[in-house]
């Protein structure tokens, strides 16, 4: 049987399937910040998997916790029943979220977490006597998962086109990437006024029709768009003025990527709902969650009698016992190894290393914050072709990265050394010069 035949049954996500199966890039094992292909070749993980393995691969503490849980309790229904691990993990997450965001609802992915938060927003307003609030305001170039709610509020064209009418009533603000702020690593000094697009939506549609504004504190998947100084604060002010909920999608930034447990703390802005996933279990088992404010929880639950389901939503695998075991082990690692502080300490050397790429003529912009960086490459006649070529060339050179269109995205593990970060940048520099 040919290799292509062996691979034919798996329809891969977000992948050029036919091209991949002719020349597959397979990973067979991992340890720490390295991945290994079938030949044993070592590859640096420059993207923490998909932003989800900050503590390094194959942590024995997580493997042990998962194995023990499987032998003790593999599954129980989360509908009208539960298990102690779900409550314990919710408490641990609530210790990390901003004060008051202490009601945790479990999902299985970032996409599901976003859907959950959107439904919470609508349910909150209905319970509050404002059922006419159904609109969502989001941004161009945003990524909020791939379910219909997520692609409706999302702003990446390829993720939206081809699926017919999406959710009605979604309004998109402008994104924050401007030519004026090119090569800004950190927060730009200008651009906070872009948040006034929310006020424009209020003026046009009416505040009493808008349920929530949904934003990533740092836009991740499109290439790391950092909020200008004052931008998120301005969104919060406008939302407060008009009774609009503020949802932070922290699926990428959650659990230390910006140097604090959540970007809400980094930027000192209090949302009403925070979505999370990815690093919650260090990528070991699928899991997502939403942290809701006490006010939202109390409003929704108090609108129903004591013995009636208050929020008709949930998943078969919400707070799965094995996933919660992985989550608890992961959060212990973050705490005991001081990984939030380590991420903060590595941010300066990392951004300084990435800044060296500015000298290359093919690099047209660099953006970054914390342990996130986006490096734009000058496109060829075919948009995205150079980025795809870089993805393959970097893999051959020993570095795995995330690429969107013609942007190389770096999100290194928190356990990397400064020398590892410098090596990642050096590989990119050499590969660009050879492309």
C-alpha positions as CSV (number, residue, x, y, z in Angstrom):
1,X,0.0,0.0,0.0
2,X,1.4,3.4,-1.0
3,X,1.8,6.1,1.6
4,X,-0.8,8.3,-0.2
5,X,-3.3,5.4,0.0
6,X,-2.6,4.9,3.7
7,X,-3.4,8.6,4.3
8,X,-6.5,8.9,2.1
9,X,-9.2,8.3,4.7
10,X,-8.4,11.2,7.0
11,X,-9.9,14.5,5.8
12,X,-7.6,17.0,7.5
13,X,-8.8,20.4,8.8
14,X,-7.5,23.7,7.4
15,X,-5.1,21.7,5.1
16,X,-4.4,21.4,1.4
17,X,-5.3,17.7,1.6
18,X,-4.2,16.5,-1.8
19,X,-0.8,18.3,-1.6
20,X,-0.2,17.1,1.9
21,X,-0.8,13.5,1.1
22,X,1.7,13.6,-1.7
23,X,4.4,15.0,0.6
24,X,3.2,14.6,4.2
25,X,4.7,16.4,7.2
26,X,4.2,13.8,10.0
27,X,5.0,14.1,13.6
28,X,5.4,10.9,15.6
29,X,6.6,12.0,19.0
30,X,7.4,15.1,21.1
31,X,9.2,16.2,24.2
32,X,9.6,19.6,25.8
33,X,9.9,22.2,23.0
34,X,10.7,19.6,20.3
35,X,8.8,17.5,17.9
36,X,10.1,14.5,16.0
37,X,9.3,13.1,12.6
38,X,9.3,9.4,11.6
39,X,13.0,9.6,10.9
40,X,13.7,10.9,14.4
41,X,14.6,14.4,13.1
42,X,14.2,17.1,15.8
43,X,12.0,20.1,15.0
44,X,11.6,23.2,17.2
45,X,8.0,23.9,18.1
46,X,7.7,27.6,17.4
47,X,4.0,27.8,17.8
48,X,3.3,25.8,21.0
49,X,1.3,23.4,18.8
50,X,-1.5,25.7,17.9
51,X,-0.9,28.1,20.8
52,X,-1.8,25.4,23.2
53,X,1.3,23.7,24.7
54,X,3.1,26.5,26.7
55,X,4.4,24.0,29.3
56,X,6.2,21.8,26.7
57,X,5.1,18.5,25.3
58,X,4.4,15.2,27.0
59,X,4.5,16.5,30.6
60,X,4.7,13.4,32.9
61,X,2.5,15.1,35.5
62,X,-0.4,15.4,33.0
63,X,0.1,11.9,31.7
64,X,0.0,10.5,35.3
65,X,-3.1,12.5,36.2
66,X,-4.9,11.4,33.0
67,X,-4.0,7.7,33.5
68,X,-5.1,7.7,37.1
69,X,-8.4,9.4,36.2
70,X,-9.1,6.9,33.4
71,X,-8.7,4.0,35.9
72,X,-11.0,5.7,38.5
73,X,-13.8,7.4,36.5
74,X,-13.7,7.6,32.7
75,X,-17.1,9.4,32.2
76,X,-20.2,10.6,33.8
77,X,-23.1,12.6,32.4
78,X,-22.7,16.3,33.0
79,X,-26.5,16.8,32.8
80,X,-28.0,16.7,36.3
81,X,-25.0,14.8,37.5
82,X,-21.3,15.7,38.0
83,X,-18.0,14.7,39.6
84,X,-15.7,16.5,42.1
85,X,-13.0,17.3,39.4
86,X,-15.3,19.6,37.5
87,X,-16.0,21.7,40.6
88,X,-12.3,21.7,41.6
89,X,-11.1,22.8,38.2
90,X,-13.8,25.6,38.1
91,X,-12.5,26.8,41.5
92,X,-8.9,26.8,40.2
93,X,-9.8,28.8,37.1
94,X,-11.8,31.3,39.2
95,X,-8.6,31.9,41.2
96,X,-6.9,33.1,38.0
97,X,-9.6,35.1,36.3
98,X,-10.2,38.8,37.1
99,X,-12.3,39.3,40.3
100,X,-16.0,38.7,39.8
101,X,-15.6,36.4,36.7
102,X,-15.9,33.3,38.8
103,X,-18.7,31.2,37.3
104,X,-17.1,28.7,35.0
105,X,-19.0,26.8,32.2
106,X,-17.1,24.0,30.5
107,X,-17.0,23.2,26.8
108,X,-14.7,21.2,24.6
109,X,-12.9,23.7,22.4
110,X,-12.4,27.4,21.7
111,X,-15.2,27.4,19.1
112,X,-17.7,25.9,21.6
113,X,-16.6,28.4,24.2
114,X,-17.4,31.3,21.9
115,X,-20.8,29.8,21.0
116,X,-21.5,29.4,24.8
117,X,-20.5,33.0,25.6
118,X,-22.7,34.3,22.8
119,X,-25.7,32.3,24.1
120,X,-25.0,33.5,27.6
121,X,-25.1,37.1,26.4
122,X,-28.5,36.6,24.7
123,X,-29.8,34.6,27.7
124,X,-28.7,37.3,30.1
125,X,-30.5,40.1,28.3
126,X,-33.7,38.0,28.0
127,X,-33.6,37.2,31.7
128,X,-33.1,41.0,32.2
129,X,-36.2,41.8,30.3
130,X,-34.5,42.9,27.1
131,X,-35.1,40.1,24.5
132,X,-34.6,42.6,21.7
133,X,-30.9,42.6,22.3
134,X,-29.7,40.1,19.7
135,X,-27.0,41.8,17.8
136,X,-23.3,41.2,18.2
137,X,-20.5,43.6,17.3
138,X,-17.1,42.2,16.4
139,X,-14.2,43.1,14.2
140,X,-12.8,42.6,10.7
141,X,-9.9,40.0,10.6
142,X,-11.1,38.4,13.9
143,X,-11.1,34.7,14.5
144,X,-13.7,33.3,16.9
145,X,-13.8,29.6,15.9
146,X,-15.6,27.7,13.1
147,X,-19.1,27.1,14.4
148,X,-21.8,29.2,12.8
149,X,-21.8,31.7,15.6
150,X,-18.1,32.0,15.5
151,X,-17.8,32.5,11.8
152,X,-20.6,35.0,11.9
153,X,-18.8,37.2,14.4
154,X,-15.4,36.3,12.9
155,X,-13.8,38.5,10.3
156,X,-11.6,36.2,8.2
157,X,-13.1,36.1,4.8
158,X,-12.1,32.6,3.8
159,X,-13.7,31.2,6.9
160,X,-17.0,32.9,6.1
161,X,-17.5,32.7,2.4
162,X,-19.2,29.8,0.9
163,X,-21.5,29.0,3.8
164,X,-24.5,31.1,2.8
165,X,-26.3,33.5,5.2
166,X,-24.8,33.5,8.6
167,X,-26.3,34.8,11.9
168,X,-28.3,38.0,11.3
169,X,-27.6,41.2,13.2
170,X,-23.7,40.9,13.3
171,X,-21.8,44.2,12.8
172,X,-18.1,44.3,12.2
173,X,-15.9,47.2,13.4
174,X,-12.6,48.0,11.6
175,X,-9.5,46.1,12.7
176,X,-6.7,47.9,14.4
177,X,-3.8,47.2,11.9
178,X,-2.8,50.4,10.2
179,X,0.1,51.3,8.0
180,X,1.0,54.2,10.4
181,X,1.7,51.7,13.1
182,X,3.8,49.3,11.1
183,X,6.7,47.6,12.9
184,X,5.2,48.4,16.3
185,X,6.1,45.7,18.8
186,X,3.8,46.3,21.8
187,X,0.9,48.7,21.9
188,X,0.8,51.5,19.4
189,X,0.4,55.0,20.7
190,X,-2.3,55.8,18.2
191,X,-5.5,54.0,17.2
192,X,-7.7,54.0,20.3
193,X,-10.3,56.0,18.3
194,X,-11.0,52.9,16.2
195,X,-13.0,51.7,19.2
196,X,-15.5,54.5,18.4
197,X,-16.8,52.1,15.7
198,X,-18.8,50.6,18.6
199,X,-20.4,53.9,19.2
200,X,-21.2,54.2,15.5
201,X,-23.0,50.8,15.6
202,X,-24.9,52.0,18.7
203,X,-26.0,55.2,16.9
204,X,-27.0,53.4,13.7
205,X,-28.8,50.3,15.1
206,X,-29.8,51.4,18.6
207,X,-28.1,50.4,21.8
208,X,-31.1,48.4,22.9
209,X,-30.6,45.9,20.0
210,X,-27.0,45.0,20.8
211,X,-26.2,42.1,23.2
212,X,-22.4,42.1,23.2
213,X,-19.2,43.2,21.6
214,X,-16.8,40.3,21.0
215,X,-13.1,40.9,20.6
216,X,-9.8,39.1,21.0
217,X,-7.6,41.2,23.3
218,X,-4.7,40.3,20.9
219,X,-5.9,39.1,17.5
220,X,-4.1,35.8,17.0
221,X,-4.9,33.7,14.0
222,X,-4.7,36.4,11.4
223,X,-1.2,37.5,12.5
224,X,-1.0,39.1,16.0
225,X,-2.8,42.4,16.0
226,X,-2.1,44.2,19.3
227,X,-4.6,46.7,20.6
228,X,-3.5,50.3,20.6
229,X,-3.1,52.0,23.9
230,X,-6.6,52.9,25.3
231,X,-8.5,50.9,22.7
232,X,-9.8,48.2,25.0
233,X,-10.5,50.7,27.7
234,X,-12.6,52.7,25.2
235,X,-14.6,49.7,24.2
236,X,-15.3,49.0,27.9
237,X,-16.5,52.6,28.4
238,X,-18.8,52.6,25.4
239,X,-20.2,49.1,26.4
240,X,-20.9,50.3,29.9
241,X,-22.6,53.4,28.8
242,X,-25.1,51.4,26.7
243,X,-25.6,48.2,28.7
244,X,-23.7,46.1,26.2
245,X,-21.7,43.1,27.4
246,X,-18.0,42.8,26.6
247,X,-16.7,39.4,25.7
248,X,-13.0,38.7,25.6
249,X,-12.0,35.7,23.4
250,X,-8.9,34.6,25.2
251,X,-8.6,31.2,23.6
252,X,-5.1,32.1,22.5
253,X,-4.1,34.6,25.1
254,X,-5.5,32.8,28.1
255,X,-3.1,31.1,30.6
256,X,0.0,33.3,30.3
257,X,0.6,34.2,26.7
258,X,0.8,37.9,27.5
259,X,2.6,37.5,30.8
260,X,-0.4,37.3,33.1
261,X,-3.0,34.5,33.5
262,X,-5.3,36.5,31.2
263,X,-4.9,39.4,28.8
264,X,-7.7,41.1,30.6
265,X,-5.3,41.5,33.5
266,X,-2.4,42.5,31.2
267,X,-4.4,45.3,29.7
268,X,-6.3,46.1,32.9
269,X,-9.8,45.8,31.3
270,X,-12.6,43.9,32.9
271,X,-14.8,42.0,30.5
272,X,-18.1,40.4,31.4
273,X,-17.3,37.0,29.8
274,X,-13.9,35.4,29.0
275,X,-13.6,32.4,26.6
276,X,-10.7,30.0,27.0
277,X,-9.4,26.7,25.7
278,X,-6.0,25.6,24.2
279,X,-3.6,26.1,27.1
280,X,-6.2,25.0,29.7
281,X,-5.0,21.4,29.4
282,X,-1.6,22.2,27.8
283,X,-3.1,20.8,24.6
284,X,-3.2,17.3,26.0
285,X,-7.0,16.8,25.8
286,X,-9.7,19.0,24.2
287,X,-11.3,21.3,26.6
288,X,-12.7,24.9,26.7
289,X,-14.5,27.0,29.2
290,X,-16.2,30.4,29.7
291,X,-15.7,32.5,32.8
292,X,-18.9,34.5,33.4
293,X,-19.5,37.3,35.8
294,X,-21.4,36.6,39.0
295,X,-24.0,39.2,37.7
296,X,-24.6,37.2,34.5
297,X,-24.9,33.9,36.3
298,X,-27.2,35.3,39.0
299,X,-29.4,37.0,36.4
300,X,-29.9,33.9,34.3
301,X,-30.3,31.4,37.1
302,X,-32.7,33.5,39.2
303,X,-35.0,33.9,36.2
304,X,-36.1,30.3,36.6
305,X,-37.7,28.3,39.5
306,X,-35.2,26.4,41.7
307,X,-36.0,23.0,40.2
308,X,-36.0,24.1,36.5
309,X,-33.0,24.1,34.1
310,X,-31.9,27.8,33.8
311,X,-29.7,27.7,30.8
312,X,-30.6,25.2,28.0
313,X,-27.1,24.6,26.7
314,X,-24.2,22.2,27.3
315,X,-22.2,19.4,25.7
316,X,-22.0,15.6,26.3
317,X,-18.3,16.1,27.3
318,X,-18.6,19.3,29.4
319,X,-16.2,18.9,32.3
320,X,-15.2,15.5,31.1
321,X,-13.5,13.7,34.1
322,X,-10.3,13.0,32.1
323,X,-10.1,16.5,30.7
324,X,-10.6,18.1,34.1
325,X,-7.8,15.9,35.5
326,X,-5.6,17.2,32.7
327,X,-6.6,20.7,33.4
328,X,-5.9,20.4,37.1
329,X,-2.5,19.0,36.4
330,X,-1.8,21.7,33.9
331,X,-2.7,24.5,36.2
332,X,-0.5,23.0,39.0
333,X,2.4,23.0,36.5
334,X,1.8,26.7,35.6
335,X,1.8,27.6,39.3
336,X,4.6,25.4,40.6
337,X,6.9,26.2,37.7
338,X,6.1,29.9,37.8
339,X,5.3,29.9,34.1
340,X,3.3,33.1,34.0
341,X,6.2,35.0,35.3
342,X,8.6,33.1,33.0
343,X,6.5,34.1,30.0
344,X,6.7,37.7,31.2
345,X,10.5,37.5,31.6
346,X,11.0,35.9,28.2
347,X,8.9,38.5,26.3
348,X,11.6,41.1,26.1
349,X,14.3,38.8,24.7
350,X,11.8,37.2,22.4
351,X,10.6,40.5,20.9
352,X,14.1,41.8,20.6
353,X,15.1,38.7,18.7
354,X,12.1,38.9,16.3
355,X,12.9,42.6,15.7
356,X,16.1,41.6,14.0
357,X,14.0,40.3,11.0
358,X,13.1,43.9,10.2
359,X,16.4,44.2,8.3
360,X,15.2,41.7,5.6
361,X,13.7,43.3,2.6
362,X,11.0,40.5,2.3
363,X,9.6,41.4,5.7
364,X,7.0,44.1,5.4
365,X,5.8,44.4,9.0
366,X,6.4,42.9,12.5
367,X,3.9,43.0,15.4
368,X,4.2,41.4,18.7
369,X,3.3,41.3,22.4
370,X,4.4,38.9,25.1
371,X,5.2,35.6,23.6
372,X,3.3,36.3,20.4
373,X,4.7,37.7,17.1
374,X,3.5,38.1,13.6
375,X,5.9,38.6,10.7
376,X,4.4,39.8,7.4
377,X,6.2,38.7,4.2
378,X,5.9,40.5,0.9
379,X,3.3,38.6,-1.1
380,X,3.9,37.1,-4.6
381,X,1.4,37.5,-7.4
382,X,-0.6,34.8,-5.7
383,X,-1.7,35.8,-2.2
384,X,-0.7,33.3,0.4
385,X,1.8,31.5,-1.8
386,X,4.9,32.8,-0.1
387,X,3.5,32.0,3.4
388,X,2.7,28.4,2.4
389,X,6.2,28.1,0.9
390,X,7.7,29.4,4.2
391,X,5.7,26.9,6.2
392,X,7.1,24.0,4.2
393,X,10.6,25.4,4.1
394,X,10.8,26.2,7.8
395,X,9.6,22.7,8.6
396,X,12.4,21.2,6.5
397,X,14.8,23.6,8.3
398,X,13.7,22.3,11.7
399,X,11.0,24.8,12.8
400,X,7.3,24.4,13.1
401,X,5.3,27.6,12.9
402,X,1.8,28.8,12.2
403,X,1.2,30.6,8.9
404,X,-1.8,32.6,7.9
405,X,-1.8,33.9,4.3
406,X,1.7,35.5,4.0
407,X,2.2,36.0,7.8
408,X,4.5,33.8,9.9
409,X,3.2,33.5,13.5
410,X,5.5,32.7,16.4
411,X,4.1,31.6,19.8
412,X,6.9,29.7,21.6
413,X,6.5,27.5,24.7
414,X,7.1,29.3,28.0
415,X,9.7,26.6,28.9
416,X,11.9,27.7,26.0
417,X,15.3,29.2,26.8
418,X,16.4,32.5,25.3
419,X,18.9,30.6,23.1
420,X,15.9,28.5,21.8
421,X,14.1,31.7,20.9
422,X,17.1,33.1,19.1
423,X,17.5,29.8,17.2
424,X,13.9,30.1,16.0
425,X,14.5,33.6,14.7
426,X,17.8,32.5,13.1
427,X,16.1,29.7,11.2
428,X,13.5,32.1,9.9
429,X,16.2,34.6,8.9
430,X,18.2,31.9,7.0
431,X,15.1,30.5,5.4
432,X,13.9,33.8,4.1
433,X,17.2,34.6,2.6
434,X,17.1,31.3,0.7
435,X,13.5,31.5,-0.4
